[in-house]
Amino acid sequence: TTASPDEPSAAPPRPRRNPQPAQRSRPHGRRKPPSTTGTLLRLVLQHPTWAARLPVSLVPDSSPEGLALIAIIDMLSLGEPIPAGGLGALIERFRDTPHAETLSRVAAELVESEFDEAVVETLFEDALRKLHADSVGNEIAALLQRDRESGLDAAGRHRLGELLIEKRNLASSGKVSDL
């Protein structure tokens, strides 16, 4: 007997399962997101003139990315022009320096993943604000440590008060991207 179109038929055929799951190629494995300093370096490599907007005192010198960023800021602050010819020329300018490997690596990563040009300015401002907040937090931590060890004089207490207000204002102003 055959089932008529009005009668329910046997269970529909099950879709075939692929015996091997699809494999995604991950040539380099999963990369961790760049640090704030790394993000700023990537943005400055794309827009070198923005380095002039970075206070060198906020850039931590504890990583190769920070040191490379400081070198670019120093280059501009000494009045040296940005090399004509884009990213390649900027990397060439630092070829025989301790920053060559870092700049080459970061530039290669830039080629793999571009920033959306519509949001790079906001990303830059947010990263700069985070560096500022980190700097304030580090200074607060140092003052609190000094207070625990030997106490603070009137100037130290005054500075701590200023920093706490600044930290609160930074936190309440939020990120540029949130505005």
C-alpha positions as CSV (number, residue, x, y, z in Angstrom):
1,T,0.0,0.0,0.0
2,T,1.2,3.5,-0.8
3,A,0.3,6.5,1.4
4,S,-2.0,8.9,-0.2
5,P,-1.1,12.6,-0.1
6,D,-3.7,13.2,2.7
7,E,-2.3,10.5,4.9
8,P,0.8,11.1,7.1
9,S,3.7,9.3,5.7
10,A,6.5,7.6,7.5
11,A,9.1,9.8,9.2
12,P,10.8,12.0,6.7
13,P,14.3,10.9,5.7
14,R,16.9,12.1,8.1
15,P,19.5,14.5,6.7
16,R,22.8,12.8,6.2
17,R,25.4,13.7,8.8
18,N,28.8,14.6,7.6
19,P,31.1,12.0,9.1
20,Q,33.9,14.6,9.6
21,P,33.0,17.9,11.3
22,A,33.9,21.0,9.3
23,Q,37.2,22.3,10.3
24,R,38.0,26.0,10.5
25,S,41.5,26.9,9.6
26,R,43.2,28.7,12.4
27,P,46.7,29.3,11.1
28,H,47.9,31.2,14.2
29,G,45.5,30.0,16.9
30,R,43.4,32.5,18.9
31,R,45.1,35.8,19.5
32,K,44.4,37.8,22.6
33,P,43.1,41.3,21.9
34,P,45.7,44.0,21.8
35,S,46.4,46.1,24.9
36,T,45.4,49.7,25.1
37,T,48.9,50.7,24.1
38,G,48.9,48.1,21.3
39,T,45.6,49.6,20.0
40,L,47.0,53.1,20.1
41,L,50.1,51.9,18.2
42,R,48.0,50.3,15.5
43,L,45.9,53.5,15.2
44,V,49.1,55.7,15.1
45,L,50.5,53.5,12.4
46,Q,47.4,54.1,10.3
47,H,47.3,57.8,11.2
48,P,50.8,58.9,12.2
49,T,49.9,62.5,12.8
50,W,47.7,61.4,15.8
51,A,50.9,60.6,17.7
52,A,51.2,64.3,18.3
53,R,48.0,64.2,20.3
54,L,49.4,61.6,22.7
55,P,51.0,62.8,26.0
56,V,54.2,60.8,26.1
57,S,53.9,60.7,29.9
58,L,50.7,58.6,29.7
59,V,52.3,55.9,27.4
60,P,53.6,53.0,29.5
61,D,57.2,52.0,28.6
62,S,56.8,48.5,30.0
63,S,56.1,46.8,26.6
64,P,57.6,46.8,23.1
65,E,54.5,48.5,21.8
66,G,54.7,51.3,24.3
67,L,58.4,51.8,23.5
68,A,57.7,51.9,19.8
69,L,54.8,54.4,20.3
70,I,57.1,56.6,22.4
71,A,59.7,56.5,19.7
72,I,57.1,57.7,17.1
73,I,55.9,60.5,19.5
74,D,59.5,61.5,20.1
75,M,60.2,61.6,16.4
76,L,57.3,64.1,15.9
77,S,58.1,66.1,19.0
78,L,61.7,66.7,17.7
79,G,60.2,68.2,14.6
80,E,61.1,65.3,12.3
81,P,58.4,65.0,9.6
82,I,56.4,61.8,9.1
83,P,58.0,59.9,6.3
84,A,56.2,60.2,3.0
85,G,55.0,56.9,1.6
86,G,52.6,55.6,4.2
87,L,53.1,52.7,6.6
88,G,56.0,51.2,4.8
89,A,58.0,54.4,4.9
90,L,57.3,54.8,8.6
91,I,58.5,51.2,9.3
92,E,61.5,51.9,7.2
93,R,62.4,55.0,9.2
94,F,62.7,52.7,12.3
95,R,64.4,49.8,10.5
96,D,67.7,49.8,12.4
97,T,66.2,50.6,15.8
98,P,65.1,48.4,18.7
99,H,61.5,49.1,17.5
100,A,61.8,47.6,14.0
101,E,60.6,44.1,14.9
102,T,57.6,45.4,16.9
103,L,56.6,47.9,14.2
104,S,56.9,45.2,11.5
105,R,54.8,42.7,13.5
106,V,52.1,45.2,14.3
107,A,52.0,46.4,10.7
108,A,51.5,42.8,9.5
109,E,48.7,42.4,12.0
110,L,47.1,45.6,10.6
111,V,47.1,44.1,7.1
112,E,45.1,41.1,8.5
113,S,42.5,43.1,10.3
114,E,41.6,46.6,9.5
115,F,39.9,49.1,11.7
116,D,36.6,50.4,10.5
117,E,37.5,54.0,9.4
118,A,34.1,55.2,10.7
119,V,35.1,54.4,14.3
120,V,38.9,54.9,14.4
121,E,38.6,58.4,15.9
122,T,36.3,57.2,18.7
123,L,38.5,54.1,19.3
124,F,41.5,56.5,19.6
125,E,39.8,58.8,22.0
126,D,38.6,55.8,24.1
127,A,42.1,54.3,24.3
128,L,43.6,57.7,25.2
129,R,40.9,58.0,28.0
130,K,41.8,54.5,29.3
131,L,45.5,55.3,29.4
132,H,44.6,58.5,31.4
133,A,42.4,56.5,33.8
134,D,45.2,53.8,34.2
135,S,47.7,56.6,34.9
136,V,45.4,58.1,37.6
137,G,44.8,54.7,39.1
138,N,48.5,53.9,39.3
139,E,49.3,57.2,41.0
140,I,46.5,56.6,43.5
141,A,47.8,53.1,44.2
142,A,51.3,54.5,44.7
143,L,50.1,57.2,47.1
144,L,48.0,54.7,49.1
145,Q,51.0,52.4,49.4
146,R,53.2,55.3,50.6
147,D,50.4,56.2,53.1
148,R,50.4,52.7,54.5
149,E,54.2,52.6,54.8
150,S,55.1,56.0,56.1
151,G,52.0,58.3,55.9
152,L,51.3,61.2,53.6
153,D,52.1,64.8,54.3
154,A,49.6,67.5,53.5
155,A,50.7,67.8,49.9
156,G,50.3,64.0,49.4
157,R,46.9,64.0,50.9
158,H,45.9,66.9,48.8
159,R,47.2,65.2,45.6
160,L,45.3,62.0,46.6
161,G,42.1,64.0,47.0
162,E,42.6,65.6,43.5
163,L,43.3,62.2,42.0
164,L,40.2,60.6,43.5
165,I,38.0,63.4,42.2
166,E,39.6,63.0,38.8
167,K,39.1,59.3,38.8
168,R,35.4,59.8,39.7
169,N,35.0,62.3,36.9
170,L,36.7,60.0,34.4
171,A,34.4,57.1,35.4
172,S,31.2,59.2,35.2
173,S,32.1,60.7,31.8
174,G,32.2,57.2,30.3
175,K,33.8,56.2,27.0
176,V,33.5,58.4,24.0
177,S,31.8,55.6,22.2
178,D,29.1,55.6,24.9
179,L,28.1,59.2,24.3
